[in-house]
Amino acid sequence: MDAACVSLLPGVCEVLAASGSSLPDDTSLEKLLDWFTGLTEAGGSLLEACPCLLEFISTVVHNTASDPGVLSFTLRLTGLMAATEDGFKRLQERSVLNQVFHLQRWQDAGLWEDPCLRIGWIQGLRSMLQHPKALSFFVQSDFIDPLLQLQTDPSLFVASAANQMLAHILLFFQPASSLGCNGEDKKEEDDGRTHASAEYTAALTAISEYLKASLVPKKYTNLRQSLQILKLLALLLARAEPPLWEELLQTVANSLEELVTAGCSQLTLPLMDVILAAYSRSGADERALDQRVSRLLSSMLSVNKPADLIHAAAAFLRRGHHDTVHTARAVRILLLPLHIVTGQTLLGADTTADEHQSSVMEQLECKSSCISVICVCLTNTPQITLTPSDVLPCPPQLIVTAVLSLLKICTGVSSSSTGCSKVCRNVIGSGKVQKCALEALTALNSSSGAKELMSEVFTVLMQYLNNPDSDPTVLHKSYQALAKWTSVSTDASVVTDQLRQDLVDVVKKRVCDMRWEVRDSTVEFLGHLAGVRVSEASGALLGVRCTVPLLKEALQDTESYVRASAICALAKTRTHSWQQGTALSQEETEIVSRLLEILSEDTEGFPRRAVVRYFISWFSSCSSSSSPSASSCSSASLLMQSVRSVLSRGSADLDWEVKVHTLELAELLLADVFSGHQGYGKRSGALPRPDGVVSDHTCAHAEGAESHLAGAVELGVISALLSGLVDCDRPVGLRACRLLVTLRDAVCPPAPGAAAVSCELPVWGWGREIRKTLGDEGGDGVSVCEALRSLGLDQRLDVLAQSSDHVHNSALSLLQDILTASAAHTHPDAQPGEEVIVDCY
């Protein structure tokens, strides 16, 4: 432990032990405990490093007027110190553990009513229970019954902590099994847990009896205890070794069967969690217990309440079990509501699901429950189509058709020919159902036979995009579905001229929508669609001639999000032409001019960030084919003319993200300029020649470095890096410093004849800071290599990489803050308006 912290800790303990002392921050005690935990986990002993803690604990527990938060902290700290056998022994010798965790004492003092103390008691014991001696103390102190009572505590945090504690006791101390859950032999570990101890057996017996007696509620109006026990069982059965797994399951099997039979809706999902946890660990139905688990699962997939039935089937399907019988049943259950609403024969000729048809129909006739049930089914349709063909009662293509039918019904355009008209009325106009159906349709684009429905999919989606009643989220999901389905289309015939014209008309209308969310979704869609080709013959679904004018217009939008999305979409639209090196057009020149205006004049950060990313994309696309700086292409020429302005304006921006993106562009430019330079990007390991002789290779290296460096200066890259180095935002300074270190190692090797290239510095601002650092207050420029060698880049990099957290988030800072806040609290005669500044992390 740091000596400065050791010297401050006694004073901090005095402050905490003093009743009513204020703390600088509500989370100070948590952070202090985090520090102690870190020291313990690192192998340190708090008793040896901080002997003052024993006196602190004794003082606090004997002062019943102590703050409940400090008392809770003290209990947790004591448990942490007793987590090792040595620490436990030393605390036990001083009777500290009996004083701290003596339950009756806290109850008599009236402090047990505070949930802060109760959770401190639980968490302190849990920290301590890491070795057999601690378990013996826990059992012999009769703490099991109070802990079981806390499982239904009025405070959810206390109840949850109690559950976690009970699970920890049974799982951590369970005897090691000779067989793992996969049937493989396990090596026995000599950790004191090879065989069940008497204390563990006592704890297991008490907990098992409690589970058996309390799992089934006496009145189904109060289910809190049952819910908590089911959560505990799910934790235990998912992680228990075979001996414990079998004993627990044997204990609660009858109670679980009773709960399943009771059909309590509030318990359906927790009950499924328990059954599925047990089912995932059971064998191949060879043992009686495995058969009981399988029967429980079958019972849950046969309950009479439709909502419970559907939720149980969805829970089973989400777990991804490969049980053909149960999977087939779950699939049929989830398809039944869609079968009823759409009239599609999703269940085939088999009528085994008819036993639930009437009850599900009644559920669907109620509007609120209808929407909930339909949404659950829609959410699971993509998973259903992935099940084996022998499990599915219908082809996946028919499920896609049902989703399309439902989307049509939602708009009132059509109704089910065989489905119930009353049910259909419940889903008409339901935005929730529309969103779920569109999400399902998007995910179903790659399902078997889906491509045959491409034309119908496009028709339905165009209806939604044209529908004036569609809300912004529905339109957004319609765009997403259209882009997704278009990307997998290989048949040019489905993309008709009429479809293209309809799409042009709808995006022209939506890009002028009064709602900015709709305009933003439309612009994003145009960007996603750029480059999506249905086939080589048919070309893009929407041509550049249609897309670019709309995006140019969106650059003038009043909403900054829309402007930013338009810029991103333009970059995607232009990517193909950049890669092909096509001739420069007047339109592109106008776009570049407008983007540079946005970078200089836009008052919002989102569009300015998007502008810099536009040029990054442009440069990256050109670099993939040839070096932009060496290309004679007019488009590449415009790019190189523009980057100097982008670097100049971007590095002077007030938004730190704009500056970071600008440095990303500078990094690309450096890599391009130095692409023929062998030393760039690699730390130079060359040492100066002992005789001072410069080889021909070194001279050639220096000449090459000089020309490359001059090019970087001309582009404004060096100015951008030096500006970023002294920037007040750490991410900017860190990135700039790393790039300058890389540049220094490439162009400034420790050999004579280094490149003598200068860079002009502005009189004020960052230029003045650089001159001040170099000790050169005069002159218009500096030697780049001299600056790179003299700026102390390695030291700067170390500091920047640490961030401010290494000071403000330190234990020393925390201790100082606690003492400072206490001093301010004990001096009430301070001047009005005077405040203590603390940096408690």
N, C-alpha and C positions, 0 to 999 in steps of 0.2 A: 504494500500500500504506500502511496505517495506520502512523504514525510509531512508535507504541508497539510494534507488532509488529516493525518493522525493528530497534528497539533490543534486543529480546529474542532475535531469531533467531540471532545469533552464539553466545549462550550455549546455546541449544537444540542448535545444531550441535555444539558441544563435548561436550554430554551424549551425543548420539547416537553421536559418533565414539569416545567412550571405551568400551573393551571392558567388557562386563559391567554397564553402567549399566542400572538398572531403569526401566521406563516405567509411568506411572500406569494404563494400560489396554491390553489386548491390541490394540485397534483404533486406538491413537494414531497409528501410522505411516500407516494408511489414511486417517485424517481429515486428517493433515498433507498427504498427497499430494492429497487432494480439494481442499484449500485452494489448493495450488499450481496444480492443474489449472484451478480457477475463475479464478485470476489470469491464467493463460495464455490461456484462452478469451475473457477480457474484453479481450484485446489487449495485456496487459502483458508485459514482458520480465523473466523471473526473473534473468537475468544482470546486468541493470542495477539492478533493485530490490534484489536480494539477492546482492551480490558474494561474500559469505562462503560461498555454496553451492559455489563452485568449490574452495575450500580444503577444505571438508567432504568433497567427493567424492574428492579426491586422497588425503586422509588415510585414508578408509575403505577404498578399493581397495588401498592399500598395506599395510593391516593385515589379514593373513589370519586373525587371531584375532577379528575383528569378529563380532558376532552375525549369524547367517544372515538374520534378519529385517531388520536394518539394511542388510546387503549387498543384499538384494532390493529394499528401498526405494531404495537408492542407484542401482541399475541402472534402476529405473523412473523416478526423478527425472531421471536423465541423458537418458533417451529423451524425456521431456517437454520438457526444455530444448532438445533438438536437433530438436524438431518443426517449427521455423521455419528457413528457409534461413539467416537471419542467426545464429540461435543455433547451428545446425549448424556454420557456418563458424568461429565463435569457439571452439567446443569442439574442432573438428578442428585448428585452429591450435595449440592447447595439448596436442594428442595425448591428450585426455581420452577420446575415443570408443574409441581403440585400447586404452587401459588398462582401461576399464570392460567392454567387450564381448569382450575377448580370451579365447576359449574355453579354449585350452590352459592358460592361466594358472590358471584356476579348477580345471581338472582336475588339474593338477600339485599344487595346494595341498590337494587332497582335499575341496574344498567343493562340487564339482559333484554329489556324491551326495545333497545336500540338495535335496529338491523345491522348497523355498522359493526357493533361488537359481535353479533352472532356470526357474521360472515368472516370476521377476523379469527374467531375461535375455530371455525371450520377450516379455513385456509392455513392457519398455523399448524393444526393437527395434520393436515394433508402434506405440508412441507416436511414435517417430522417423520411421517410414516414411510421411511425409505429403508428400514432395516428391522429385523425381527424383534429387537429390544423395544423399539417404539411401538410395535404391534402389541407386545405384552403389556406395556404401560397403558395403551388405549383400552384393551379388553379388561384388564384388572381394575381400571378406573370407572368401569361401567358407562363408557361413553357411547355405546352402540345404540341404546334406546333413545337418548336425547338426539342423536344424529338422525335416527329414523323419523322422529317427530318433526325435525327440521325439514324433512323432505316435502312436507306440505305447508311450509312457512308462508305467511301472507306476502312476504317479499319474494318476488320471482328470482332475484339474484341469490338470495339465501337458499331457496329451494333448489335452484340449479346447482349451486356449489355443493349442497348436501348430496345430490344425485351423483355428481362427479366424484365426490369423496367415497361414497359407497362402492361405486364401480372401481375406483382405485384400490380399495382394500381387497376386494375379491380377485381382481385381475393381477395386481402386482405381487401378491403373496400366494397366488395359487400354486399348488405343487406342479413341478415340471412333469409333462407327460412323456412317456416313452415313445408315443406316436404323435406326430403332428396332425393337423387337421387334414392334410393331404395323404396321410397314411404312411409317411416316411419316418424312419427311425430318427430320433433326436438324441443328441449326446446329453447326458445328464450333467447339470452344472452344479458345482459345489458352492452354492450361494445360500445355503440354509433353507432352500425352498424345494428340495428334492422330494421331501415328504411333508405332508400336512402337519403343522404344529398343533398343539392343543388349543392355542389362542386362535389360530386361523379356523380351526374346526368350530370353535365356540362362536366366532363372528359369522361364519357361513350358516350355522344353524339358526342363529338369531335372525339374520337377514332373510333366510329362506322361509322361516315361519311367518315373518312379517309379510313377505310377498304373497304367500299362500292365503293368509287371512285377510289381506287388505286389497288385493287386486280387483276382486268383484265388489262394486259398491253396494252398500246396504240399501241406498236409495239412488235411483238413477237421475235424481235432480242435482246431486253433488258429485261431480266426476273428477274433481281436481286430483284427488289421491290416486285414482286409477290412471289418469293421464301421466302423472309423475312416475308411477311404477312402470308403466309401459315404456316410457323414455329410458328408464334405467335398464329394463330388460333388453331393449334394443341394443344398448351399449354393451351389455354383458354378453349376450348371445353371439354378437358379431366378432368378439375377440377372445372368448373363453376357449381354453384347451378342452379336449374331449371329456376328461373326468368332470370338470366343473360344468361344461356345457350340458352334459347328460343329467347331472344332478339338478341343475336349475330347471331344465325343461321338464324333468319328471315332477318337480315340485309344482310348477305352474300350469301344466298341461290341462288339467281339469278346469282350472279357472279360465284359461284362454278359451276353451270350448264353450264355457258358460257365457263369456262375453260375446263370442261370435253369435251364439244363439239369441242373445238379448237384442242384437241388432241396433245398438246405440250409434247414431250417426256421428256424434262428436268423437267417438273412439275409433272410427273406421280406419283413418290413415295411421294413427299411432299403433293400432292393432296390426295393420299390414306391415308396418316397419318391423315389429317383433317377429311376426310369422316369416317374413322374408329373410330376416337376419338368421333365424333358425334354419330356414330352408336352404340358404346358401352354404351352411356348414354341415348339412345332413348328408348321409350317404346315398346309396342307390336303392333306397326303400327296402333294405334287407333287415333292418332292425325295427322293432315295434315302435320305438320313438320316431324314427324316420317316417314310418307309415302314418303316425299321428300328425306329424307336421304336414305331410302331404294332404291328409284329410282336412286339416284346418284351412289350408290354402284353397282346397276345393270348396269348402263351405263358404269362405269369403267371396269366392267367385260365383256363388249361387244365392246370395242374400236376396231378400224380397224387395228391399228399398232400392229403386233404380239409381238414385244419385250415389248411394254407397257402393252399389255394384259397379258403376262406371269408374268411380274413383279408385276402387280396389283393382280393377282391371288395368287402369292406367299406371298405378303404382307397380304392379307386377311387370308390365311391359317395359317400364323405365329401367328396371334392374337388369334387363337383358338376359334373363335366364333362358336356357335352351331346353326347356321341357316342352315337348311337342303337345302333350295333352292340355296342359294349363295354358300354354301360349295360344293354342287354337281357340280355346274358350275365351280368353281375354280379348283376342282379336274380334271375335264374333260380337262380344258385348259392346266393344267400342264402335263397331260398324253399324250396330242396330239403330241408333238414333238417326244416322245419315240415311240408312235404308228407309226409315219411316218418312223422314222429311222430304227427301228428293225423289222417292219412288223408284230409285235404281235398285236392281236385284243384287245387292251386295252380299247377301247371305246364301245365294245360290238356291238350289232346289231343296237343300236340307232344311228342315223346319225345327231342328232341336232348340233353336233360340226362341221359338214362339212362346215358351213358358214365361218369358219376360216381356213379350211384345205389348201386352195390354197395360202392364204397370208402367213401362217406359213411355207409352203413348199418353197416359194420364200425366206423367211428369212433364212431358213436352207441351201439354196443353196449357200449363201455367207459364206465363211469359218469362218471369225471372229465372225459374229453374230451367226452362227450355234453353235460354241463352247460355247459361252456365254449362249445362250438359253438352250442348253442341260444341262449345269452345274447347272443352276437354277432349272430345272426340277428334276435332280438327287438329289440335296440337299433336296428337299421336298418329295421324295418318301417314306422315313420312316414315315413321318407325314401322308401321304396319306393313307398308309396301316392301320393306327390306326382309320381312320374314320369309322362310322357305315356301315354295309354291305349294307343297303338300299341306301347309298350315292355312294358307289363305283360302277363303271360301269363294273368291272371285279373282279375276285377273287384276293386276295393279292399274291397268288402263281404266278399268271401270271405277276405281276409287277416284282417279283424276276427273272422270266424267261427273261423278257425284259432287265433287267440290265445285266444279264449274256450274252444275245445276243449282247448287246452293247459292252461289254468287248471283246467279240470275234471279232466283227467288227473292234475295235480299233487296234487290232494286225494284221489285214488283213487276219486272218485265215479263216474267213467266211464273207459272206455279206448277207444282208437281202434279203429274197426271194421275198418279195412283196414291200419292201421299195425302196426308190429312190437311185440308185447307185451313183449319183452325191453327194448326201448328205452323203452317207457312206464314200466316198473318203475324205470328209472334216474332219471326226473324226479319220481316220486311222493315227496312230502314235501320236495322241494328248495326251501328258502327263497330261494336265489339266483335260481332260475328263476321262482319266484312273483313276486319283486320286479321282475325285468326284464319279465315279462309284464304286470304291473299298470301299470308305467310306460309300456309300449307301448300298452296299452289306453287309458290316460289321454290320450295324445297322438293316438290315432286317433279321438277323439270327433267331429272335424269332417270326417273322410274321407267320400268319396262313398258314399252308400248306408248309412252307419253308423246313421242314425236308424231305419231299418227293423229294426235289431237291438236297439233300446232295451230292450225287454222282457227279452230274453235276457241282456243286459248286467246289468240290475238283479238278475235271478235269480242269476247267478253271483256278483256282488259280495255279495249278501245271504248266500250260502252261506259266503263267506270271513269275513264279519263274525260269523257264528254259529259258525264252526268253533272249537272250544276249543283246537285245536292251532296256530292261527295265532299267529305271534310278533308282538311289538309293531310292528315295522317293516312287516310284511305288512298288519296291520290299518290302520296309518297310510296306506299307499298305497291300500288298498281304500277308505278314506274319501275320499281325494283323487280317486280315479277316480269314485266315486259323485257327489261334488259337481260334478265337471267335466261328467259326462254329463247330470246333472240341469239344469245351466245352459243346455244347448243344446236341451233337449227342448221341442218345441212342440205335441206331441200329448198332450192331457190323458188320453186313454184308457189310456196306458201306466202312469200313476200310479194304480193301483187302490187301493181301500180296504184290500185285503189287504196290499199293499206298504207302505202307510202304517203299518198295525198292526204288521207285521213289523219295520219300521224303529224304531218306538217301543219295541217289546220289546227289540231288540238294543241300542239306546243306553241303555236303562234298565239292562240287564245290564252293558254295558261301562263305564258311568260309575262302577260300583262294583267294577271289576276290581282285583285285588290289585296289579297292576303300574301304577305311576304313569304310565308312558309311554302305556299304553292309555287311562287316564282322561284324560290331557292331549289325546291325539289325538281322543278322543270329544268333549270339550268344544270343541276347535278346529273339529271338523266341525259341531257345532251352530251355531257362529258363522258358518261359511261358508254353511251352508244357510239361515240367516236372510235373508229377503228374496228368495231364489231362488224364482221363481214359474214353474210349468209353463205355466199359462195363466190368464187372468183368471177363468175359471169355477172352476177347481179350487183356486185359492189356493195357499198355501205347502205344501210337501211335508210339513213338520212344523209344526203350528200353535204359536202362542205359548203356549197352555195346556199343551202338552207340554214345550216347550223351557225356559221360564223356571223352573219348579219344579226341574228338573234342574240348571240353572245356579246357582240360589240355593243348592241343596244343595252344589254344588261349591265355593262360597265358603268352606265349612268344611273343605275338604280339607287333609290334613296336609302335602301337598307344595306349596311356594310357586309352582312353575311352573303347577300345575293351577289354583290360586286366581287367578293372573294371567290365565291363558287364559279362565277363567270370566268374569272382569270384562270382558275384551275381547269375548267372545261376547255378553254381556248388552248391551253398547253397540250391537253390530250388530243384535241382536234388537229394540232399542228405536228404532233410527234412523227407521223408517217412521212410527211413532206420533209421534215428536218433530217430524218434518217436517209431519205433518198437523195437529199441534196438538190431539191428542185429549185428552179429560178425564183428570185425574189419578186414578189408582187407588190403593187401599190397598197393593197389592203394590209399586208403584213407590216409595211412601213408605218401605216397609220396606227395599227394596233400597238406597235412598239412605242410610238410617240405618246399614245394615250397611257400606256402602262408607266412610262417614265413620269408623266404628269401625276398619276395616282401615287407613285412612290414619293413624290415631292410634296403633294398638296393634300392628299386624303387625310382626314382627321381621325380615322379609325385604323387600328392596328391590323385587323384581319386582312383587308385588301393589300396593304403594304407588304405584309408577309407573303401573301400569294404572289405578288409581283416578283419578288426575289426568287421564290420557288419556280416561277415560270422560266426565268433565265437559267436557273440550275438545270431544269428539265431540257431546255433548249441546248445548253452546252453539253450535257450528258448524251443527248441523242446524236449530236454532231460528232462527239468524240468516239462513239461506237463504230463509226465508219472511217473517219480520218480526223487528224488534228485540226480543230477549228482555226487556230492561229496560222496554220500553214495552208489552209484551203483557199482556193481562188473563187469559190462559190460566192455569189452575191449575198445569199442568205447568211452564210458564215461571216462574211465581211461586215454585214449589219450587226451581227451578234457581237463581234469583237469591238465595233465602234460603240456599242451600247454598254458593254460591261464596265467600262471606266466610270460612266455616269452612275450605274447601279452600285458599284463599290463606293463611290464618293458619297452618294446620297444615303445608301443603306448603312454605312458605318457611322453616319452622323445622326441616324434616327434615334428617337427617344424610346422606342420599344426594343427591349433587349432581345426578343425573339427575331425581330428584323435584323438586328446586328449579328446574331448567331447564324442566321441563314446567309447573310452577306459573307461571313467568314467561310461558310461551306462553299460558296461560289469561288472565293479566293483560293481555297484549297484545290478545287478543280483546275483553276487557272495555273496555279503553281505546278501541279502535276503535268499539265499540258506543256507549259513553257520548258520544264526541266525533263521532258520525256526522253531526251537523248542524253541526259546527264547520268552517269552511272552511280554517282554518290548520293543522288537525291532519294530521300526516304530511308536511307540506311545510316546508322550511326557510324561515323568515321572512327576507325580504330588505328589509323596511321599515326606513327610517332615521328617527331622531327628527326631528320638524318643527323647523326652525331657529328659529321664533318661539316654540316651547314651547306652541303652541295645540293642544288636543286636539279632533279632529273628532268629529262625532256618530257616524260609522262606528266610530271607535276606541272610543268609550264603549260602543257596543252590543257591540263585539267583546269588551271587557273584562267586561261584564255576562254575556255568553254563556259566556265562559271561566270565570267564577266559578261559575256553576251547574253546568257540566260537571265542573269540578274538584272541587266539593263532592260530586258523585255518585261520583266515583272514590275520594275519601277515605272516603265512607260504605261503599263495597263492600270496602274494605281493599286496593285496588290500590296506592295510594301507599305504604302500609306495606310491602307485599311488594317493591316496587321499591327502596325505601330499604334494606330488609334485604338484598336481593340485591347492592346496590352495594358493601357492605363485607364480602361473603362471602369466605371464604378460598379458594373454588374459582373459578379464573379464568373458566371458561365461564359461570358464574352471574353473576359481576360484570360481564363483558363484555355479556351480554344485557340486564341491568338498566340498565347505563349507557347503552346505545343507546336503550332505551325512554325513559329520563329525558331524554336530549338531545332526542328527538322531542317529548316532552311540554313541555319548556322552550320550544322554538321555537314551540309552538302557543299556550301560555297566558301566556308571559312576554315579550311583545314590548317593544322599547325605547320604551315610551310610558307617560305617567303614567296612573294609575287602574288599574293591574294588579290582578288578582284577589287578594284578601286572605283566602285560605282556609288554615286551620291543620290540622295533622295531629299527633295525639298520638304521643309516642314512649315506649317502655318505659324504665324507669329503668336497666336493665342491658343487656348484650348489644349488639345493633346500634344501639339507641337512644343508648347512651352514646357509641359510635363516631361517630355522626352529630353529636351535640352537640359532641364534642371537635373535629371537623373545622370546625364552624361557629363555634367559640369561645364557645358558649353552654352553660355548665355547669348552669344552673338552668332552671326552667320545665317544664311538662308537655308542651308542644307547640311546634311551630315553624311559621312561615309557609311554605307549600309553595313559593310563588314565590321567596321569599327564599332558601330552601334550594336550589332549582334553580339560582339565580344564583350562589350562594356555594360550592357544592360542588366547583367546578373540574372540571366534567364533561368538557369537551373534553380537558384534560390527562390525566384519568383514562382516557378512551377511548383516547388515543394509547398510553399505557402498557399497558393491558389488551390492545389489539389486537396489540401486539408479542409478547406471551407471554414467558415466562422464557427462551425459546431465544435471544433477542437478546443475552442475557448469557452463558448457560451454553454455548450452541452457537457461540460466536464463536471466531475464530482466536486472539484475544488470550487467551481463557480456556484454550484448548488449550496454547498455549505456556507460560503460567504454570503449568499443571498438570504439564507435563513437567519444568520447572525445580524445582518444589516437591517432586515425587516423587524427583528426583535428589538434592536436598539431604537428604531424609530417609534415603535409601539410603547416603549418604556419612557419616552420623552414627550409627554403631552403638551409641553410648553413650546413646541416647535412653532415657527412662524406660520401664519395662514398661507396656504398655497404652496408650502414647501412639501416636496414629495421625494421619496427614496426611489431611485431608478434601480431596478433589479433585472437580471437577465436569466432568471430561473427557466431552464429549458423545459 
